[in-house]
Amino acid sequence: MQLTNGKFVVSHGVAYNGIHQVCLVEAVDENSQFIFVADHSNRRVVLLSPTLEFVRYFREGMLRPRRLYLHQATRRLFVGQSHGFVAVIQL
């Protein structure tokens, strides 16, 4: 859902546990307005259009990505994964 300030929030959770959350989307490319999403259970990062339509799988085979941070100036996407691993991807 898009908020009045232009940012997006997403709701997520899984049926087998009681943890359900609402998260603010922060990994948005300022140039293209594409949105990067950590798809934890499918072990990948997904790229969505500004209207939240699927564009492509950005990176597959990750270690259950959990958090994303896009550093706009250096064009690097930091992907926090399970077990404390961090991947740095140059865009």
Backbone as XML, in Angstrom:
<?xml version="1.0"?>
<chain id="A" units="angstrom">
  <residue number="1" name="MET">
    <atom name="N" x="0.841" y="-1.156" z="0.000"/>
    <atom name="CA" x="0.000" y="0.000" z="0.000"/>
    <atom name="C" x="0.897" y="1.233" z="0.000"/>
  </residue>
  <residue number="2" name="GLN">
    <atom name="N" x="0.503" y="2.223" z="-0.779"/>
    <atom name="CA" x="1.276" y="3.456" z="-0.822"/>
    <atom name="C" x="0.696" y="4.456" z="0.174"/>
  </residue>
  <residue number="3" name="LEU">
    <atom name="N" x="1.578" y="5.034" z="0.960"/>
    <atom name="CA" x="1.181" y="6.031" z="1.944"/>
    <atom name="C" x="1.068" y="7.409" z="1.292"/>
  </residue>
  <residue number="4" name="THR">
    <atom name="N" x="0.495" y="8.355" z="1.985"/>
    <atom name="CA" x="0.329" y="9.699" z="1.435"/>
    <atom name="C" x="1.660" y="10.406" z="1.229"/>
  </residue>
  <residue number="5" name="ASN">
    <atom name="N" x="2.727" y="9.965" z="1.920"/>
    <atom name="CA" x="4.048" y="10.563" z="1.728"/>
    <atom name="C" x="4.809" y="9.926" z="0.562"/>
  </residue>
  <residue number="6" name="GLY">
    <atom name="N" x="4.162" y="8.985" z="-0.161"/>
    <atom name="CA" x="4.769" y="8.353" z="-1.315"/>
    <atom name="C" x="5.492" y="7.057" z="-1.027"/>
  </residue>
  <residue number="7" name="LYS">
    <atom name="N" x="5.744" y="6.750" z="0.243"/>
    <atom name="CA" x="6.421" y="5.501" z="0.590"/>
    <atom name="C" x="5.419" y="4.356" z="0.583"/>
  </residue>
  <residue number="8" name="PHE">
    <atom name="N" x="5.960" y="3.131" z="0.550"/>
    <atom name="CA" x="5.121" y="1.938" z="0.527"/>
    <atom name="C" x="5.287" y="1.144" z="1.817"/>
  </residue>
  <residue number="9" name="VAL">
    <atom name="N" x="4.233" y="0.447" z="2.205"/>
    <atom name="CA" x="4.297" y="-0.527" z="3.286"/>
    <atom name="C" x="3.783" y="-1.857" z="2.753"/>
  </residue>
  <residue number="10" name="VAL">
    <atom name="N" x="4.338" y="-2.943" z="3.284"/>
    <atom name="CA" x="3.899" y="-4.281" z="2.903"/>
    <atom name="C" x="3.589" y="-5.070" z="4.159"/>
  </residue>
  <residue number="11" name="SER">
    <atom name="N" x="2.665" y="-5.984" z="4.031"/>
    <atom name="CA" x="2.305" y="-6.889" z="5.111"/>
    <atom name="C" x="2.827" y="-8.269" z="4.749"/>
  </residue>
  <residue number="12" name="HIS">
    <atom name="N" x="3.372" y="-8.976" z="5.739"/>
    <atom name="CA" x="3.870" y="-10.318" z="5.459"/>
    <atom name="C" x="3.781" y="-11.185" z="6.697"/>
  </residue>
  <residue number="13" name="GLY">
    <atom name="N" x="3.894" y="-12.463" z="6.481"/>
    <atom name="CA" x="3.870" y="-13.453" z="7.542"/>
    <atom name="C" x="3.660" y="-14.819" z="6.943"/>
  </residue>
  <residue number="14" name="VAL">
    <atom name="N" x="3.790" y="-15.834" z="7.757"/>
    <atom name="CA" x="3.593" y="-17.203" z="7.295"/>
    <atom name="C" x="2.596" y="-17.899" z="8.204"/>
  </residue>
  <residue number="15" name="ALA">
    <atom name="N" x="1.906" y="-18.870" z="7.638"/>
    <atom name="CA" x="0.818" y="-19.532" z="8.355"/>
    <atom name="C" x="1.297" y="-20.362" z="9.539"/>
  </residue>
  <residue number="16" name="TYR">
    <atom name="N" x="2.511" y="-20.920" z="9.463"/>
    <atom name="CA" x="2.940" y="-21.854" z="10.499"/>
    <atom name="C" x="3.492" y="-21.191" z="11.759"/>
  </residue>
  <residue number="17" name="ASN">
    <atom name="N" x="3.621" y="-19.868" z="11.775"/>
    <atom name="CA" x="3.973" y="-19.204" z="13.029"/>
    <atom name="C" x="3.125" y="-17.949" z="13.183"/>
  </residue>
  <residue number="18" name="GLY">
    <atom name="N" x="3.130" y="-17.399" z="14.359"/>
    <atom name="CA" x="2.276" y="-16.260" z="14.649"/>
    <atom name="C" x="2.897" y="-14.910" z="14.362"/>
  </residue>
  <residue number="19" name="ILE">
    <atom name="N" x="4.039" y="-14.888" z="13.690"/>
    <atom name="CA" x="4.709" y="-13.621" z="13.427"/>
    <atom name="C" x="4.201" y="-13.042" z="12.110"/>
  </residue>
  <residue number="20" name="HIS">
    <atom name="N" x="3.553" y="-11.910" z="12.228"/>
    <atom name="CA" x="3.079" y="-11.183" z="11.048"/>
    <atom name="C" x="3.481" y="-9.730" z="11.252"/>
  </residue>
  <residue number="21" name="GLN">
    <atom name="N" x="3.944" y="-9.089" z="10.187"/>
    <atom name="CA" x="4.481" y="-7.749" z="10.333"/>
    <atom name="C" x="4.016" y="-6.840" z="9.214"/>
  </residue>
  <residue number="22" name="VAL">
    <atom name="N" x="4.123" y="-5.565" z="9.470"/>
    <atom name="CA" x="3.957" y="-4.546" z="8.439"/>
    <atom name="C" x="5.272" y="-3.797" z="8.391"/>
  </residue>
  <residue number="23" name="CYS">
    <atom name="N" x="5.873" y="-3.703" z="7.197"/>
    <atom name="CA" x="7.192" y="-3.093" z="7.047"/>
    <atom name="C" x="7.145" y="-1.945" z="6.060"/>
  </residue>
  <residue number="24" name="LEU">
    <atom name="N" x="7.945" y="-0.941" z="6.342"/>
    <atom name="CA" x="8.113" y="0.187" z="5.437"/>
    <atom name="C" x="9.157" y="-0.195" z="4.400"/>
  </residue>
  <residue number="25" name="VAL">
    <atom name="N" x="8.850" y="0.011" z="3.133"/>
    <atom name="CA" x="9.773" y="-0.307" z="2.055"/>
    <atom name="C" x="10.762" y="0.844" z="1.922"/>
  </residue>
  <residue number="26" name="GLU">
    <atom name="N" x="12.052" y="0.543" z="2.086"/>
    <atom name="CA" x="13.089" y="1.568" z="2.000"/>
    <atom name="C" x="13.995" y="1.401" z="0.791"/>
  </residue>
  <residue number="27" name="ALA">
    <atom name="N" x="14.034" y="0.217" z="0.165"/>
    <atom name="CA" x="14.959" y="-0.032" z="-0.935"/>
    <atom name="C" x="14.296" y="0.321" z="-2.270"/>
  </residue>
  <residue number="28" name="VAL">
    <atom name="N" x="14.201" y="1.613" z="-2.526"/>
    <atom name="CA" x="13.605" y="2.108" z="-3.766"/>
    <atom name="C" x="14.675" y="2.869" z="-4.527"/>
  </residue>
  <residue number="29" name="ASP">
    <atom name="N" x="14.894" y="2.500" z="-5.775"/>
    <atom name="CA" x="15.870" y="3.170" z="-6.628"/>
    <atom name="C" x="15.313" y="4.541" z="-7.001"/>
  </residue>
  <residue number="30" name="GLU">
    <atom name="N" x="16.001" y="5.596" z="-6.592"/>
    <atom name="CA" x="15.529" y="6.960" z="-6.874"/>
    <atom name="C" x="15.487" y="7.261" z="-8.368"/>
  </residue>
  <residue number="31" name="ASN">
    <atom name="N" x="16.359" y="6.633" z="-9.150"/>
    <atom name="CA" x="16.400" y="6.894" z="-10.592"/>
    <atom name="C" x="15.206" y="6.276" z="-11.310"/>
  </residue>
  <residue number="32" name="SER">
    <atom name="N" x="14.986" y="4.985" z="-11.110"/>
    <atom name="CA" x="13.931" y="4.270" z="-11.845"/>
    <atom name="C" x="12.633" y="4.150" z="-11.062"/>
  </residue>
  <residue number="33" name="GLN">
    <atom name="N" x="12.699" y="4.360" z="-9.747"/>
    <atom name="CA" x="11.576" y="4.164" z="-8.821"/>
    <atom name="C" x="11.216" y="2.684" z="-8.668"/>
  </residue>
  <residue number="34" name="PHE">
    <atom name="N" x="12.063" y="1.777" z="-9.166"/>
    <atom name="CA" x="11.842" y="0.350" z="-8.958"/>
    <atom name="C" x="12.086" y="0.012" z="-7.501"/>
  </residue>
  <residue number="35" name="ILE">
    <atom name="N" x="11.403" y="-1.021" z="-7.028"/>
    <atom name="CA" x="11.428" y="-1.410" z="-5.627"/>
    <atom name="C" x="12.084" y="-2.781" z="-5.505"/>
  </residue>
  <residue number="36" name="PHE">
    <atom name="N" x="13.042" y="-2.898" z="-4.597"/>
    <atom name="CA" x="13.694" y="-4.164" z="-4.315"/>
    <atom name="C" x="13.017" y="-4.791" z="-3.104"/>
  </residue>
  <residue number="37" name="VAL">
    <atom name="N" x="12.692" y="-6.083" z="-3.194"/>
    <atom name="CA" x="11.986" y="-6.786" z="-2.126"/>
    <atom name="C" x="12.769" y="-8.029" z="-1.738"/>
  </residue>
  <residue number="38" name="ALA">
    <atom name="N" x="13.000" y="-8.224" z="-0.448"/>
    <atom name="CA" x="13.641" y="-9.440" z="0.055"/>
    <atom name="C" x="12.585" y="-10.530" z="0.139"/>
  </residue>
  <residue number="39" name="ASP">
    <atom name="N" x="12.700" y="-11.530" z="-0.713"/>
    <atom name="CA" x="11.778" y="-12.678" z="-0.734"/>
    <atom name="C" x="12.434" y="-13.791" z="0.077"/>
  </residue>
  <residue number="40" name="HIS">
    <atom name="N" x="12.302" y="-13.702" z="1.376"/>
    <atom name="CA" x="13.005" y="-14.554" z="2.345"/>
    <atom name="C" x="12.834" y="-16.042" z="2.069"/>
  </residue>
  <residue number="41" name="SER">
    <atom name="N" x="11.603" y="-16.519" z="1.992"/>
    <atom name="CA" x="11.339" y="-17.947" z="1.861"/>
    <atom name="C" x="11.804" y="-18.523" z="0.528"/>
  </residue>
  <residue number="42" name="ASN">
    <atom name="N" x="11.816" y="-17.704" z="-0.515"/>
    <atom name="CA" x="12.244" y="-18.178" z="-1.834"/>
    <atom name="C" x="13.706" y="-17.875" z="-2.130"/>
  </residue>
  <residue number="43" name="ARG">
    <atom name="N" x="14.416" y="-17.315" z="-1.141"/>
    <atom name="CA" x="15.862" y="-17.083" z="-1.214"/>
    <atom name="C" x="16.279" y="-16.210" z="-2.394"/>
  </residue>
  <residue number="44" name="ARG">
    <atom name="N" x="15.592" y="-15.084" z="-2.548"/>
    <atom name="CA" x="15.916" y="-14.208" z="-3.669"/>
    <atom name="C" x="15.506" y="-12.769" z="-3.362"/>
  </residue>
  <residue number="45" name="VAL">
    <atom name="N" x="15.973" y="-11.875" z="-4.205"/>
    <atom name="CA" x="15.554" y="-10.471" z="-4.183"/>
    <atom name="C" x="14.763" y="-10.248" z="-5.460"/>
  </residue>
  <residue number="46" name="VAL">
    <atom name="N" x="13.606" y="-9.641" z="-5.319"/>
    <atom name="CA" x="12.689" y="-9.425" z="-6.437"/>
    <atom name="C" x="12.655" y="-7.940" z="-6.765"/>
  </residue>
  <residue number="47" name="LEU">
    <atom name="N" x="12.525" y="-7.633" z="-8.033"/>
    <atom name="CA" x="12.415" y="-6.257" z="-8.475"/>
    <atom name="C" x="10.981" y="-5.996" z="-8.916"/>
  </residue>
  <residue number="48" name="LEU">
    <atom name="N" x="10.367" y="-4.948" z="-8.347"/>
    <atom name="CA" x="9.001" y="-4.555" z="-8.687"/>
    <atom name="C" x="9.006" y="-3.174" z="-9.316"/>
  </residue>
  <residue number="49" name="SER">
    <atom name="N" x="8.024" y="-2.931" z="-10.152"/>
    <atom name="CA" x="7.868" y="-1.619" z="-10.780"/>
    <atom name="C" x="7.307" y="-0.632" z="-9.752"/>
  </residue>
  <residue number="50" name="PRO">
    <atom name="N" x="7.300" y="0.654" z="-10.060"/>
    <atom name="CA" x="6.714" y="1.637" z="-9.150"/>
    <atom name="C" x="5.237" y="1.382" z="-8.844"/>
  </residue>
  <residue number="51" name="THR">
    <atom name="N" x="4.550" y="0.616" z="-9.706"/>
    <atom name="CA" x="3.146" y="0.276" z="-9.451"/>
    <atom name="C" x="3.010" y="-1.103" z="-8.808"/>
  </residue>
  <residue number="52" name="LEU">
    <atom name="N" x="4.133" y="-1.621" z="-8.302"/>
    <atom name="CA" x="4.212" y="-2.903" z="-7.587"/>
    <atom name="C" x="3.959" y="-4.118" z="-8.471"/>
  </residue>
  <residue number="53" name="GLU">
    <atom name="N" x="4.216" y="-3.986" z="-9.767"/>
    <atom name="CA" x="4.113" y="-5.133" z="-10.667"/>
    <atom name="C" x="5.463" y="-5.838" z="-10.736"/>
  </residue>
  <residue number="54" name="PHE">
    <atom name="N" x="5.427" y="-7.173" z="-10.855"/>
    <atom name="CA" x="6.648" y="-7.959" z="-10.955"/>
    <atom name="C" x="7.421" y="-7.571" z="-12.208"/>
  </residue>
  <residue number="55" name="VAL">
    <atom name="N" x="8.739" y="-7.317" z="-12.061"/>
    <atom name="CA" x="9.607" y="-7.016" z="-13.192"/>
    <atom name="C" x="10.485" y="-8.231" z="-13.482"/>
  </residue>
  <residue number="56" name="ARG">
    <atom name="N" x="11.232" y="-8.672" z="-12.457"/>
    <atom name="CA" x="12.094" y="-9.841" z="-12.609"/>
    <atom name="C" x="12.675" y="-10.235" z="-11.257"/>
  </residue>
  <residue number="57" name="TYR">
    <atom name="N" x="13.262" y="-11.431" z="-11.244"/>
    <atom name="CA" x="14.035" y="-11.835" z="-10.083"/>
    <atom name="C" x="15.373" y="-11.141" z="-10.210"/>
  </residue>
  <residue number="58" name="PHE">
    <atom name="N" x="15.715" y="-10.321" z="-9.251"/>
    <atom name="CA" x="16.943" y="-9.537" z="-9.317"/>
    <atom name="C" x="18.161" y="-10.384" z="-8.974"/>
  </residue>
  <residue number="59" name="ARG">
    <atom name="N" x="18.066" y="-11.188" z="-7.924"/>
    <atom name="CA" x="19.169" y="-12.054" z="-7.510"/>
    <atom name="C" x="18.575" y="-13.279" z="-6.837"/>
  </residue>
  <residue number="60" name="GLU">
    <atom name="N" x="18.967" y="-14.468" z="-7.292"/>
    <atom name="CA" x="18.480" y="-15.717" z="-6.723"/>
    <atom name="C" x="19.608" y="-16.435" z="-5.992"/>
  </residue>
  <residue number="61" name="GLY">
    <atom name="N" x="19.250" y="-17.475" z="-5.209"/>
    <atom name="CA" x="20.237" y="-18.277" z="-4.496"/>
    <atom name="C" x="20.830" y="-17.600" z="-3.281"/>
  </residue>
  <residue number="62" name="MET">
    <atom name="N" x="20.105" y="-16.674" z="-2.680"/>
    <atom name="CA" x="20.589" y="-15.961" z="-1.503"/>
    <atom name="C" x="20.360" y="-16.826" z="-0.253"/>
  </residue>
  <residue number="63" name="LEU">
    <atom name="N" x="20.949" y="-16.434" z="0.858"/>
    <atom name="CA" x="20.775" y="-17.144" z="2.129"/>
    <atom name="C" x="19.628" y="-16.526" z="2.920"/>
  </residue>
  <residue number="64" name="ARG">
    <atom name="N" x="18.428" y="-16.685" z="2.391"/>
    <atom name="CA" x="17.217" y="-16.145" z="3.022"/>
    <atom name="C" x="17.362" y="-14.650" z="3.365"/>
  </residue>
  <residue number="65" name="PRO">
    <atom name="N" x="17.307" y="-13.802" z="2.362"/>
    <atom name="CA" x="17.456" y="-12.357" z="2.600"/>
    <atom name="C" x="16.378" y="-11.829" z="3.540"/>
  </residue>
  <residue number="66" name="ARG">
    <atom name="N" x="16.798" y="-10.941" z="4.419"/>
    <atom name="CA" x="15.893" y="-10.396" z="5.441"/>
    <atom name="C" x="15.729" y="-8.884" z="5.343"/>
  </residue>
  <residue number="67" name="ARG">
    <atom name="N" x="16.814" y="-8.198" z="5.082"/>
    <atom name="CA" x="16.764" y="-6.743" z="5.073"/>
    <atom name="C" x="17.536" y="-6.217" z="3.855"/>
  </residue>
  <residue number="68" name="LEU">
    <atom name="N" x="17.070" y="-5.074" z="3.358"/>
    <atom name="CA" x="17.710" y="-4.452" z="2.210"/>
    <atom name="C" x="17.994" y="-2.991" z="2.514"/>
  </residue>
  <residue number="69" name="TYR">
    <atom name="N" x="19.105" y="-2.527" z="1.985"/>
    <atom name="CA" x="19.411" y="-1.092" z="2.053"/>
    <atom name="C" x="20.075" y="-0.710" z="0.741"/>
  </residue>
  <residue number="70" name="LEU">
    <atom name="N" x="19.532" y="0.264" z="0.063"/>
    <atom name="CA" x="20.090" y="0.732" z="-1.198"/>
    <atom name="C" x="20.795" y="2.061" z="-0.957"/>
  </residue>
  <residue number="71" name="HIS">
    <atom name="N" x="22.114" y="2.069" z="-1.127"/>
    <atom name="CA" x="22.891" y="3.293" z="-0.993"/>
    <atom name="C" x="22.879" y="3.995" z="-2.353"/>
  </residue>
  <residue number="72" name="GLN">
    <atom name="N" x="22.128" y="5.057" z="-2.439"/>
    <atom name="CA" x="21.866" y="5.714" z="-3.718"/>
    <atom name="C" x="23.138" y="6.266" z="-4.370"/>
  </residue>
  <residue number="73" name="ALA">
    <atom name="N" x="24.018" y="6.870" z="-3.580"/>
    <atom name="CA" x="25.203" y="7.529" z="-4.141"/>
    <atom name="C" x="26.173" y="6.535" z="-4.778"/>
  </residue>
  <residue number="74" name="THR">
    <atom name="N" x="26.363" y="5.382" z="-4.155"/>
    <atom name="CA" x="27.318" y="4.394" z="-4.679"/>
    <atom name="C" x="26.642" y="3.330" z="-5.529"/>
  </residue>
  <residue number="75" name="ARG">
    <atom name="N" x="25.306" y="3.348" z="-5.582"/>
    <atom name="CA" x="24.523" y="2.358" z="-6.359"/>
    <atom name="C" x="24.804" y="0.937" z="-5.881"/>
  </residue>
  <residue number="76" name="ARG">
    <atom name="N" x="24.885" y="0.767" z="-4.545"/>
    <atom name="CA" x="25.103" y="-0.545" z="-3.957"/>
    <atom name="C" x="23.878" y="-0.958" z="-3.154"/>
  </residue>
  <residue number="77" name="LEU">
    <atom name="N" x="23.476" y="-2.214" z="-3.358"/>
    <atom name="CA" x="22.373" y="-2.790" z="-2.597"/>
    <atom name="C" x="22.970" y="-3.725" z="-1.558"/>
  </residue>
  <residue number="78" name="PHE">
    <atom name="N" x="22.721" y="-3.444" z="-0.289"/>
    <atom name="CA" x="23.185" y="-4.287" z="0.808"/>
    <atom name="C" x="22.040" y="-5.215" z="1.184"/>
  </residue>
  <residue number="79" name="VAL">
    <atom name="N" x="22.329" y="-6.515" z="1.207"/>
    <atom name="CA" x="21.307" y="-7.517" z="1.493"/>
    <atom name="C" x="21.704" y="-8.258" z="2.757"/>
  </residue>
  <residue number="80" name="GLY">
    <atom name="N" x="20.978" y="-8.004" z="3.859"/>
    <atom name="CA" x="21.196" y="-8.742" z="5.094"/>
    <atom name="C" x="20.508" y="-10.095" z="4.983"/>
  </residue>
  <residue number="81" name="GLN">
    <atom name="N" x="21.280" y="-11.160" z="5.274"/>
    <atom name="CA" x="20.777" y="-12.515" z="5.103"/>
    <atom name="C" x="20.822" y="-13.270" z="6.427"/>
  </residue>
  <residue number="82" name="SER">
    <atom name="N" x="20.327" y="-14.489" z="6.406"/>
    <atom name="CA" x="20.367" y="-15.340" z="7.589"/>
    <atom name="C" x="21.802" y="-15.566" z="8.042"/>
  </residue>
  <residue number="83" name="HIS">
    <atom name="N" x="21.964" y="-15.860" z="9.315"/>
    <atom name="CA" x="23.254" y="-16.176" z="9.929"/>
    <atom name="C" x="24.238" y="-15.010" z="9.879"/>
  </residue>
  <residue number="84" name="GLY">
    <atom name="N" x="23.733" y="-13.784" z="9.732"/>
    <atom name="CA" x="24.566" y="-12.601" z="9.777"/>
    <atom name="C" x="25.336" y="-12.282" z="8.506"/>
  </residue>
  <residue number="85" name="PHE">
    <atom name="N" x="25.094" y="-13.002" z="7.430"/>
    <atom name="CA" x="25.785" y="-12.726" z="6.169"/>
    <atom name="C" x="25.204" y="-11.482" z="5.517"/>
  </residue>
  <residue number="86" name="VAL">
    <atom name="N" x="26.068" y="-10.718" z="4.846"/>
    <atom name="CA" x="25.630" y="-9.548" z="4.097"/>
    <atom name="C" x="26.222" y="-9.624" z="2.700"/>
  </residue>
  <residue number="87" name="ALA">
    <atom name="N" x="25.382" y="-9.491" z="1.693"/>
    <atom name="CA" x="25.841" y="-9.419" z="0.303"/>
    <atom name="C" x="25.788" y="-7.973" z="-0.132"/>
  </residue>
  <residue number="88" name="VAL">
    <atom name="N" x="26.794" y="-7.540" z="-0.873"/>
    <atom name="CA" x="26.814" y="-6.189" z="-1.421"/>
    <atom name="C" x="26.799" y="-6.336" z="-2.937"/>
  </residue>
  <residue number="89" name="ILE">
    <atom name="N" x="25.761" y="-5.786" z="-3.559"/>
    <atom name="CA" x="25.570" y="-5.919" z="-4.988"/>
    <atom name="C" x="25.680" y="-4.546" z="-5.641"/>
  </residue>
  <residue number="90" name="GLN">
    <atom name="N" x="26.595" y="-4.425" z="-6.576"/>
    <atom name="CA" x="26.745" y="-3.171" z="-7.317"/>
    <atom name="C" x="25.681" y="-3.127" z="-8.418"/>
  </residue>
  <residue number="91" name="LEU">
    <atom name="N" x="24.869" y="-2.085" z="-8.437"/>
    <atom name="CA" x="23.824" y="-1.970" z="-9.459"/>
    <atom name="C" x="24.389" y="-1.425" z="-10.751"/>
  </residue>
</chain>
